[in-house]
């Protein structure tokens, strides 16, 4: 199967959606919007808590999935960080994760906002199934599309709910599927333990941001960035991700 013949399809839903506040819909929309622009992906949300998307370059599908999940886990704090970055403003904030720049006066509104948000009672996450394969038909309404990638992704999500599994990848290659069954189970166990601080660091690292950039962006020390990435097991996650991307890119 040639590389240009296959796509990545991502199907998912928010976990325990009924327990979330109404703003969870905004977090999902923002997460999908962040990856849509950079990976030329197209997503559609159904019933407020379910979504499906097409990633034209199949090797990017797992990275996109991890970006979506790390964004959701990091919500709502990550929305504030992105808004501040867009406005080219310095981060000024308190707490164990955020730290004021030297000589920088605290902004009381920022302090109150982040102190509250870092203690946000809801942990938002999604159950996501990735399908790699052919697309026989792609419709404007993504849910009406059909093909190998759509079937692998959609049908697997239904099975995952029964297995209480939150991440899965299925491809046309049996050897890779056997490997990914183990690796996705490990990745899932990592993400279940992430704090918001770790999810924030992973989200930006997955985008290719360096530790120096994270220090500047988040207003924290180099050691704090390194600690967040270390405790999230980002190095191991990235090795698995690079292997998946290499195999799918070669169409093996």
Buried (B, 14 or more C-beta within 10 A) or exposed (E): BEEEEBBBBBBBBBBEBEEBEEBBBEBBBBBBEBBBEEBEBBBBBEEBBBBBBBBBBBBBBBBBBBBBBBBBBBBBBBBBBBEBEEEEEBBBBBBEBBBBEEEEEEBEEBBEBBEEBBEBEBBBBBBBBBBBBBBEEBEEEBEEBEBBBBBBBBBBBEEBEEEEBBBBBBBBBEEBBEBBEEBBEBBBEBBEEBBBBBBBBBBBBBEEBEBEBBBBBBBBEEEBBBBBBEBBBBEEBBEBBEBBBEBBEEBE
